[in-house]
Amino acid sequence: MSTDEIIIDGPLARATRILCQISAKHVAAQAEIEKSQLKDYEKGREDLTAEQERRLILALEYYGARFIPDGKDGGYGVRLKFGRAKVRAIERWEDEGGTPGADDV
């Protein structure tokens, strides 16, 4: 699914961040936006550009969110792809080892 098909707004962004148990600081850094911009967006005080929203969606997906598009079976929303423990494990795995090389597959 492309990020163009995903509906996101401030309250959903905040709910997603809380569901994933990730701080605004980490999400903002991953999305390459200012923490204050993210907090204002979540509270409906500021809009983000389409590019910033795209990066925010990707950041939240990185931390385990799976966005649900609006459809005939129900409205749009979010659920967890995997929990915070899995995210921590992935971050540890990414930091292990040396220079990545070609897979022997």
Backbone bond lengths (Angstrom), bond angles and torsions (degrees), N, CA, C in turn:
res aa  C-N    CA-C-N  psi(-1)  N-CA   C-N-CA  omega(-1)  CA-C   N-CA-C  phi
1 M - - - 1.441 - - 1.525 108.21 -
2 S 1.310 116.11 135.74 1.455 118.98 179.35 1.521 109.65 -86.11
3 T 1.329 115.32 157.98 1.466 119.46 179.50 1.523 111.15 -67.13
4 D 1.348 118.49 -16.99 1.463 121.72 177.14 1.524 111.36 -66.73
5 E 1.333 118.01 -26.09 1.454 122.42 -177.80 1.527 112.19 -86.80
6 I 1.316 117.76 -9.86 1.457 122.30 -175.65 1.521 109.62 -90.99
7 I 1.312 115.37 133.15 1.460 121.32 174.99 1.522 106.96 -97.58
8 I 1.333 115.78 128.02 1.466 120.17 176.46 1.518 108.18 -139.05
9 D 1.307 114.63 143.44 1.455 121.44 173.32 1.522 107.10 -140.27
10 G 1.308 116.92 178.15 1.457 120.67 -175.97 1.519 114.59 -57.19
11 P 1.350 117.64 -52.00 1.470 118.17 -179.64 1.533 113.41 -61.43
12 L 1.335 117.43 -37.09 1.468 119.42 177.69 1.524 110.51 -68.66
13 A 1.325 117.20 -37.70 1.466 120.29 177.58 1.525 110.25 -61.57
14 R 1.321 116.52 -44.40 1.471 120.38 179.83 1.527 110.84 -65.21
15 A 1.326 116.16 -45.49 1.467 120.06 179.57 1.531 110.64 -61.51
16 T 1.313 116.54 -39.14 1.464 120.94 179.45 1.524 110.62 -65.55
17 R 1.312 115.81 -44.67 1.471 120.10 179.51 1.524 110.62 -61.02
18 I 1.327 116.56 -42.58 1.461 120.87 179.40 1.530 110.40 -67.54
19 L 1.328 117.10 -42.03 1.461 121.26 178.02 1.529 111.06 -58.35
20 C 1.336 115.84 -39.99 1.470 120.91 179.71 1.524 112.58 -81.07
21 Q 1.341 117.00 -6.72 1.459 123.31 179.37 1.530 112.00 57.79
22 I 1.341 114.23 48.95 1.460 121.29 -178.91 1.523 108.35 -122.10
23 S 1.303 116.61 139.00 1.466 120.88 -179.81 1.525 110.65 -71.88
24 A 1.327 114.89 156.23 1.464 120.81 175.95 1.525 109.83 -60.10
25 K 1.313 117.13 -35.79 1.464 121.80 179.69 1.529 110.81 -58.57
26 H 1.336 117.16 -47.44 1.464 120.72 -177.94 1.527 112.02 -69.73
27 V 1.333 116.69 -41.89 1.467 119.34 179.72 1.524 109.94 -64.64
28 A 1.330 117.09 -45.05 1.460 120.89 -179.54 1.533 110.52 -60.96
29 A 1.318 117.03 -42.67 1.467 120.17 178.87 1.527 110.83 -63.09
30 Q 1.316 116.85 -44.27 1.466 121.19 -179.88 1.535 110.43 -64.47
31 A 1.329 117.00 -36.20 1.470 121.69 -178.79 1.524 112.74 -86.01
32 E 1.328 116.52 -4.88 1.462 122.60 -179.09 1.529 111.87 58.47
33 I 1.345 115.00 46.46 1.464 121.63 172.36 1.522 107.68 -130.34
34 E 1.306 116.81 163.01 1.456 120.87 178.91 1.527 110.13 -71.86
35 K 1.316 116.32 143.25 1.467 120.68 178.02 1.529 110.46 -57.66
36 S 1.326 117.01 -41.47 1.472 120.20 -179.51 1.527 111.16 -63.29
37 Q 1.344 117.55 -35.95 1.467 120.90 176.64 1.526 110.24 -63.99
38 L 1.329 116.43 -44.18 1.457 120.62 179.69 1.520 110.61 -61.53
39 K 1.320 116.84 -47.11 1.472 120.49 -179.21 1.527 111.02 -62.41
40 D 1.339 117.51 -41.64 1.466 121.04 178.33 1.526 110.97 -66.47
41 Y 1.327 117.35 -38.00 1.473 121.81 177.11 1.530 109.89 -63.26
42 E 1.324 116.04 -45.96 1.464 120.21 -179.76 1.529 111.97 -60.41
43 K 1.323 116.63 -31.84 1.469 121.68 -178.98 1.523 112.75 -91.80
44 G 1.339 117.31 1.90 1.450 120.98 178.24 1.513 114.77 77.35
45 R 1.316 117.33 15.41 1.466 121.30 -178.56 1.521 112.99 -93.23
46 E 1.313 117.50 -13.41 1.465 121.22 -177.54 1.522 108.99 -147.78
47 D 1.331 115.84 144.53 1.460 121.27 174.36 1.519 108.99 -96.09
48 L 1.311 115.35 154.24 1.458 120.92 172.39 1.516 108.26 -106.24
49 T 1.313 116.45 156.29 1.460 120.07 174.35 1.530 108.22 -70.52
50 A 1.320 116.56 165.21 1.463 120.73 177.71 1.531 110.43 -58.97
51 E 1.322 116.96 -38.55 1.476 120.99 179.33 1.532 110.73 -67.13
52 Q 1.325 116.91 -41.94 1.469 119.64 177.68 1.527 110.79 -63.95
53 E 1.331 117.77 -40.19 1.471 120.71 177.12 1.524 110.55 -63.24
54 R 1.325 116.92 -40.64 1.470 120.64 178.48 1.527 110.29 -60.98
55 R 1.335 116.59 -45.34 1.468 120.35 179.03 1.527 111.14 -66.57
56 L 1.324 117.62 -35.28 1.466 121.42 177.37 1.525 110.27 -64.13
57 I 1.311 117.06 -44.86 1.472 121.05 177.70 1.524 109.87 -59.18
58 L 1.321 116.99 -47.24 1.469 120.70 -179.76 1.527 111.10 -62.54
59 A 1.336 116.81 -38.79 1.466 120.19 178.69 1.521 110.57 -64.69
60 L 1.318 117.13 -44.91 1.466 120.21 179.97 1.527 111.02 -66.03
61 E 1.325 117.08 -36.32 1.466 119.99 175.39 1.527 110.81 -65.69
62 Y 1.312 117.12 -36.76 1.467 121.60 177.11 1.526 110.05 -57.62
63 Y 1.331 115.93 -38.04 1.461 120.51 -179.00 1.526 113.49 -88.23
64 G 1.322 118.13 10.66 1.460 120.32 170.34 1.511 116.94 109.90
65 A 1.313 118.82 6.75 1.465 120.72 178.73 1.526 110.26 -82.61
66 R 1.303 115.01 145.00 1.462 121.21 171.51 1.520 106.28 -125.84
67 F 1.325 117.30 114.79 1.453 121.80 -177.75 1.517 110.58 -81.96
68 I 1.319 115.22 141.87 1.459 122.85 -179.30 1.529 106.87 -109.42
69 P 1.332 117.54 122.29 1.468 119.19 -178.69 1.526 111.04 -73.94
70 D 1.319 115.65 159.38 1.454 121.62 174.27 1.522 107.58 -66.36
71 G 1.310 117.60 136.57 1.457 119.69 -177.96 1.510 112.11 -157.85
72 K 1.315 115.43 -179.16 1.463 120.87 -177.55 1.529 112.37 -68.41
73 D 1.322 117.15 -21.85 1.464 120.65 -178.66 1.522 113.21 -89.02
74 G 1.314 117.71 -5.66 1.456 120.75 -179.67 1.507 111.34 159.73
75 G 1.309 116.14 173.33 1.458 121.93 -178.35 1.512 112.46 -78.69
76 Y 1.302 114.19 175.49 1.459 120.81 -179.68 1.528 110.36 -73.27
77 G 1.320 115.34 159.32 1.454 119.72 -179.76 1.514 111.01 -178.31
78 V 1.328 114.57 -154.92 1.456 120.23 -176.25 1.523 108.96 -151.45
79 R 1.305 116.09 151.63 1.459 122.40 171.76 1.514 107.97 -144.51
80 L 1.313 116.60 169.80 1.461 120.80 -179.33 1.523 110.92 -84.44
81 K 1.304 115.33 132.54 1.455 122.53 171.99 1.520 108.73 -80.14
82 F 1.326 115.36 -42.80 1.460 122.55 174.70 1.518 107.75 -157.74
83 G 1.308 116.48 161.95 1.450 122.03 -174.49 1.512 114.34 -82.46
84 R 1.333 114.64 174.25 1.466 122.41 -178.22 1.525 112.18 -60.31
85 A 1.328 117.20 -36.18 1.467 119.81 179.65 1.530 110.11 -61.23
86 K 1.311 116.72 -39.36 1.464 120.96 178.58 1.530 110.44 -66.28
87 V 1.336 117.07 -40.04 1.461 120.76 177.63 1.526 109.93 -60.77
88 R 1.340 116.68 -45.17 1.475 119.73 178.65 1.520 110.81 -60.25
89 A 1.332 116.66 -41.77 1.464 120.21 179.48 1.523 110.66 -63.29
90 I 1.327 116.95 -42.73 1.468 120.78 179.26 1.521 109.91 -62.25
91 E 1.335 117.42 -43.65 1.463 120.17 178.76 1.521 111.35 -61.80
92 R 1.348 117.76 -38.72 1.468 120.69 177.58 1.525 110.15 -65.66
93 W 1.341 116.13 -44.07 1.464 119.60 -179.20 1.513 111.14 -61.40
94 E 1.335 117.31 -39.23 1.460 120.82 -179.19 1.520 111.51 -65.94
95 D 1.335 117.39 -26.82 1.455 121.06 -178.57 1.522 113.23 -89.12
96 E 1.315 117.82 -5.76 1.465 120.87 -177.92 1.519 110.66 -86.84
97 G 1.291 114.18 159.70 1.454 120.07 173.38 1.508 112.95 79.44
98 G 1.280 113.64 -171.91 1.460 119.88 -177.73 1.514 110.74 -107.39
99 T 1.305 114.09 -141.49 1.449 121.06 -179.74 1.520 109.55 -66.88
100 P 1.349 118.23 129.44 1.447 119.16 179.75 1.515 110.98 -66.10
101 G 1.299 115.72 142.41 1.441 121.43 178.81 1.513 110.37 -122.38
102 A 1.307 116.46 -179.21 1.468 121.65 179.04 1.523 109.35 -69.39
103 D 1.319 115.63 142.87 1.463 120.65 175.79 1.520 109.99 -73.55
104 D 1.319 114.73 147.55 1.464 120.28 178.60 1.518 110.77 -95.01
105 V 1.306 116.45 42.85 1.461 120.53 -176.45 1.494 110.20 -91.11
